[in-house]
C-alpha cells in the first residue's frame, strides 16, 4: 500500500480507502462486513469512510465494532453529516445539527473523535459562516481532527476558503467527489480549485457503480451474485447520472478488457490506477462484499499507467464519458 497526504491537513491516508456505503449497512451480513473491514486493515488500508445516514446509523455501528480491537492510531475514521438519519426529522449543516449529529456519530462508532468530518452536501438553507464556525469549534473541542465536504461546486469551495481565511477558522482539507473513467466532471474547476487551496480528493465510485469491473456484458443479464442483481445495492446503477448498464456503455467498457490484459491488470485494478494517476486524488474509496476482493484491489496502489494505455482507454470509451 502507498500513502498520500490529504491536502494540507494533518492526515496521511492510504491510496485506497474502504467505504461502508450500501454494502456494510445493507448489502451483506454483519459478520461478513466485519471480515471485509479486517481484511482492509490487514492489507494496509487505513482510511474508513462512512456517514451518519448509511443504514440509518448501522454502518457507523458496524464499523465501530469492527475497529474496536485495533489500536486507535492504526486507522482513520471519516464520517459525514447533512442528510436525515432514518425517520429522524431534520437535516442540514446548522450549528445545532452538526453538534447533535457529531455526538450521535461518536456514540455509534464508540469513538472519542473522528479523524475527518465531512459535509455530505452543501446546505443552501444555512449560512456558510455558521457551518464553518461549528466545524471549527468541533476541532477545538477535540472531537474532530480535520474537515471536508462532498460534491461541492467550485464557487462553494472558494467561498468556504475565503470565510475560513477571514475568520481564522480551520479550512477544509478534503473533497469527496464522484470520479471515474466514465465520470470525469471533477477534472475541471473542482480539481483546480482544490489544488489551489490545499484540498485533497477522496474519489467515490471509482468503478462507476460497478460498470468498470468488467463483469457486466451488453445484452446479458447481470450475474446473480453481482451488485447489479441485488435490489438493495443497484439503485445508483440505474439513476446516478446515466444508465451504467446500458448496452451502449457496456459495449464501450468491453473494449477496455484487452488493454487491462496487456498491462497484466484486472479491470478493477486498471480503473483504480486510472483514478490514482491524478495528483489531486489522495485516495480512491472502494467497497467490498468479500475479503478476497480487497486483496485483489490493493494491487492497484502504486501502479503507473503508460501514456499509450491511457490514450487507448480514452479511445475505447469515446462518447460514453461524462466530462466537466
C-alpha positions in Angstrom: 0.0 0.0 0.0 1.1 3.5 -0.8 0.1 6.6 1.3 -0.6 10.3 0.4 -1.3 13.4 2.4 -4.9 14.5 2.3 -4.4 18.1 1.1 -2.7 20.4 3.5 -4.4 18.8 6.5 -2.9 16.6 9.3 -4.0 13.2 7.8 -1.9 10.8 5.7 -4.2 8.3 4.0 -3.9 5.1 2.2 -4.2 5.3 -1.6 -7.2 3.0 -1.3 -9.8 3.6 1.4 -12.7 1.4 2.5 -16.2 2.7 2.0 -19.2 1.5 4.0 -22.0 2.8 1.7 -24.5 0.2 0.7 -22.5 -3.0 1.5 -21.8 -2.6 5.2 -25.1 -1.0 6.1 -27.5 -3.0 3.9 -25.9 -5.3 1.4 -24.1 -8.1 3.4 -24.3 -9.8 6.7 -22.8 -8.0 9.7 -20.1 -10.7 10.3 -19.1 -10.6 6.6 -18.9 -6.8 6.7 -16.6 -7.0 9.7 -14.4 -9.6 7.9 -14.0 -7.2 5.0 -13.0 -4.3 7.3 -10.4 -6.5 9.0 -9.1 -7.6 5.6 -8.8 -3.9 4.6 -6.7 -3.3 7.7 -4.6 -6.3 7.1 -3.7 -5.1 3.5 -2.7 -1.6 4.6 -5.9 0.4 4.2 -6.1 3.0 7.0 -9.0 5.2 6.0 -12.5 4.1 6.6 -15.3 6.2 5.2 -18.9 6.2 6.4 -21.8 8.5 7.1 -24.4 9.0 9.8 -27.2 8.2 7.3 -25.9 5.0 5.9 -28.3 2.3 7.1 -29.8 4.9 9.5 -26.6 4.7 11.5 -26.0 1.0 11.2 -22.9 1.4 9.1 -21.2 3.5 11.8 -22.2 0.9 14.4 -20.7 -2.0 12.4 -17.6 0.0 11.6 -17.0 0.9 15.2 -17.5 -2.7 16.3 -15.0 -3.9 13.6 -12.3 -1.4 14.5 -12.6 -1.6 18.3 -10.0 -4.4 18.7 -7.3 -2.4 16.9 -5.1 0.4 18.4 -6.8 3.8 17.6 -3.6 5.1 15.9 -3.8 2.3 13.3 -6.8 3.7 11.4 -8.6 6.8 10.4 -12.4 7.3 10.6 -14.2 9.6 8.2 -17.9 10.2 8.6 -20.4 12.7 7.3 -23.4 15.0 8.2 -26.2 16.5 6.2 -29.0 14.1 5.3 -31.7 12.9 7.7 -30.9 9.8 9.7 -33.6 7.2 9.3 -37.0 8.6 10.3 -35.5 11.3 12.4 -36.6 14.8 11.4 -34.1 17.4 10.5 -31.1 17.7 8.2 -28.5 20.2 7.0 -25.4 21.9 8.4 -26.7 24.2 11.1 -24.6 24.6 14.2 -27.2 22.7 16.2 -27.4 19.9 13.7 -23.7 19.5 13.5 -23.3 19.3 17.2 -26.1 16.9 17.6 -25.2 14.6 14.8 -21.5 14.5 15.6 -22.2 13.4 19.1 -24.5 10.7 17.9 -22.0 9.5 15.3 -19.3 9.3 18.0 -21.6 7.3 20.2 -22.5 4.8 17.4 -18.8 4.5 16.5 -17.7 4.1 20.1 -15.1 6.7 19.5 -13.9 9.8 21.3 -13.2 11.6 18.0 -13.4 11.2 14.2 -10.3 11.9 12.0 -12.3 13.5 9.2 -15.8 15.1 9.5 -17.4 15.9 6.1 -20.3 17.9 4.9 -22.2 15.3 2.9 -23.7 18.0 0.6 -23.9 21.8 0.6 -26.6 23.4 2.7 -28.3 26.3 1.0 -30.5 27.0 4.0 -27.8 27.6 6.5 -25.2 30.5 6.3 -21.9 29.1 5.4 -20.2 31.1 8.1 -22.4 29.2 10.7 -21.4 25.8 9.3 -17.7 26.6 9.2 -17.7 28.1 12.7 -19.4 25.0 14.1 -16.9 22.7 12.4 -14.0 24.8 13.7 -15.5 24.5 17.3 -15.7 20.7 16.9 -12.0 20.7 16.1 -11.2 22.9 19.1 -13.2 20.6 21.3 -11.1 17.6 20.2 -14.0 15.8 18.6 -12.7 16.2 15.0 -9.2 16.3 13.5 -9.9 17.6 10.0 -12.9 18.6 7.9 -14.1 18.1 4.4 -17.0 18.2 2.1 -18.6 16.1 -0.7 -19.9 17.2 -4.1 -19.5 21.0 -3.6 -19.1 23.3 -6.6 -16.1 25.5 -7.4 -17.9 28.6 -6.1 -18.9 27.0 -2.8 -15.3 25.8 -2.3 -13.9 29.2 -3.0 -16.3 30.9 -0.7 -15.6 28.5 2.2 -11.9 29.2 1.8 -12.4 33.0 1.9 -14.6 32.8 5.1 -12.1 30.4 6.8 -9.2 32.7 6.0 -11.0 35.9 7.1 -12.3 34.4 10.3 -9.3 32.2 11.1 -11.4 29.1 11.1 -9.8 25.7 10.3 -10.0 25.3 6.5 -11.3 22.2 4.6 -8.6 19.8 3.6 -10.7 17.2 1.7 -13.2 17.0 -1.1 -15.2 13.8 -1.9 -16.4 13.9 -5.5 -17.6 11.1 -7.7 -14.8 10.3 -10.1 -14.0 7.5 -12.5 -13.0 6.8 -16.1 -16.7 7.3 -17.0 -17.4 10.3 -14.8 -14.8 13.0 -15.2 -16.6 16.1 -14.1 -14.2 17.0 -11.2 -11.3 17.3 -13.7 -12.4 20.8 -14.5 -12.9 23.6 -11.9 -13.2 21.3 -8.8 -9.8 19.7 -9.1 -8.2 23.0 -10.0 -9.8 24.9 -7.1 -9.0 22.1 -4.6 -5.3 22.1 -5.7 -5.1 25.9 -5.3 -6.5 25.8 -1.7 -4.6 22.7 -0.4 -7.6 20.3 -0.6 -7.1 16.6 -1.4 -9.8 14.5 -3.1 -11.3 11.2 -1.9 -12.8 9.7 -5.1 -16.0 7.8 -4.6 -17.5 5.3 -7.1 -14.1 4.9 -8.9 -15.6 1.8 -10.6 -18.6 3.7 -11.9 -21.1 1.8 -9.7 -19.6 -1.5 -10.9 -19.7 -0.8 -14.6 -15.9 -0.8 -14.8 -15.4 -4.2 -13.1 -15.9 -5.9 -16.5 -18.4 -8.4 -15.0 -21.4 -6.9 -16.9 -21.7 -7.6 -20.6 -24.0 -5.8 -23.1 -27.3 -7.7 -23.9 -26.7 -10.1 -20.9 -28.4 -10.2 -17.5 -26.1 -9.3 -14.6 -24.6 -12.3 -12.7 -26.8 -13.4 -9.9 -24.1 -12.7 -7.3 -23.3 -9.2 -8.6 -24.3 -5.8 -7.2 -26.5 -5.1 -10.2 -28.6 -8.1 -9.3 -29.0 -7.0 -5.7 -32.1 -4.8 -5.3 -30.6 -3.2 -2.2 -27.4 -2.1 -3.9 -28.2 -1.5 -7.6 -30.3 1.7 -7.4 -27.5 4.0 -8.4 -26.5 1.9 -11.4 -29.9 2.9 -12.8 -30.1 6.5 -11.7 -26.7 8.0 -11.0 -26.3 10.5 -13.8 -26.6 7.9 -16.6 -27.6 4.3 -17.1 -24.5 2.3 -16.2 -26.0 -0.9 -17.5 -26.9 0.4 -21.0 -25.7 -1.8 -23.8 -24.1 1.2 -25.4 -22.0 2.0 -22.4 -21.1 -1.6 -21.6 -20.0 -2.2 -25.2 -17.5 0.6 -24.8 -16.3 -0.8 -21.5 -15.8 -4.2 -23.1 -13.1 -2.5 -25.3 -11.0 -1.9 -22.1 -10.5 -5.6 -21.4 -7.6 -6.2 -23.8 -5.9 -3.0 -22.6 -6.1 -4.3 -19.0 -4.8 -7.8 -20.1 -1.8 -6.2 -21.9 -0.9 -4.4 -18.7 -1.3 -7.5 -16.6 -4.0 -5.9 -14.5 -7.6 -6.8 -13.8 -10.3 -4.4 -15.0 -10.8 -3.2 -11.4 -7.1 -2.6 -10.8 -6.8 -0.6 -14.0 -9.8 1.5 -13.2 -8.4 2.3 -9.7 -4.9 3.0 -11.0 -6.6 5.4 -13.6 -8.2 7.4 -10.8 -5.0 7.4 -8.7 -2.9 8.7 -11.6 -4.1 12.3 -10.7 -2.0 14.1 -8.1 -5.2 15.8 -6.9 -6.6 12.5 -5.7 -5.4 11.4 -2.3 -7.4 8.2 -2.1 -9.9 6.1 -4.1 -12.8 4.7 -2.0 -13.6 1.1 -2.6 -16.3 -1.2 -1.3 -16.2 -5.0 -0.9 -18.6 -7.8 -0.1 -15.8 -10.4 0.2 -12.3 -10.1 1.7 -10.7 -11.6 -1.4 -11.9 -8.6 -3.4 -9.8 -6.3 -1.2 -6.7 -8.5 -1.7 -7.1 -8.1 -5.4 -7.9 -4.4 -5.4 -4.9 -3.3 -3.3 -2.6 -4.3 -6.1 -3.7 -1.1 -7.9 -1.8 1.0 -5.4 1.5 2.3 -6.8 0.7 1.3 -10.4 1.7 3.7 -13.1 -0.3 3.5 -16.3 1.7 4.2 -19.6 0.7 7.2 -21.7 -0.2 4.9 -24.6 -2.5 2.8 -22.4 -4.3 6.0 -21.2 -4.8 7.1 -24.8 -6.2 3.7 -25.7 -8.7 3.9 -22.8 -9.9 7.3 -23.9 -10.3 6.0 -27.5 -12.2 2.9 -26.3 -14.7 4.8 -24.2 -15.3 7.7 -26.5 -18.6 9.4 -26.2 -19.8 7.4 -23.1 -17.5 9.5 -20.9 -19.2 12.4 -19.0 -16.8 15.4 -18.9 -16.9 18.6 -16.9 
